[in-house]
């Protein structure tokens, strides 16, 4: 266990706090918690690169922490009807699709390695920005209806595009050379 991994685990442990703050309608503190989690993501990455403390465990933990935080916040805000249900379903379905594809390819003895693309990274940035915008508008009691609608559109577009890209790559991978012998 090294410092970047400990910071990442702390980010994972912050997820229940963020959800509780949102459900309790403590939106300012939920916003602060979300921003702190985002800063910790940058800090652990910087420390890992700067001091050559990158680990395979850290890479997995970081991805889990990011997805857990974002999906949890989207689901919670959707449950409270702060985010539209269609957007929450779209965001969560993409992640379930990716995880399902990885699991299925592994079960079929043709494992696929998912590598983030620039489109996927842009999608993550857009989701983070939208979550921060929603929590910020609620926490500071601001009106940003048009900006929120624009954020919904951007997140939806990038979610569909990145999901389609991963699906295309997975289908190509599964159709490639290696086929499991059938009984």
URLINVEN-V330309 format. One record per helix or strand of 2 or more residues. SS is the DSSP state (@ for helix, = for strand). FROM is the first residue (numbers start at 1). TO is the last residue. Records with the same first field share a line. If there is no record, write none. Layout:
BEGIN
SS: FROM-TO  FROM-TO
END
This chain:
BEGIN
@: 3-23  27-50  56-79  85-107  118-139  145-175
END
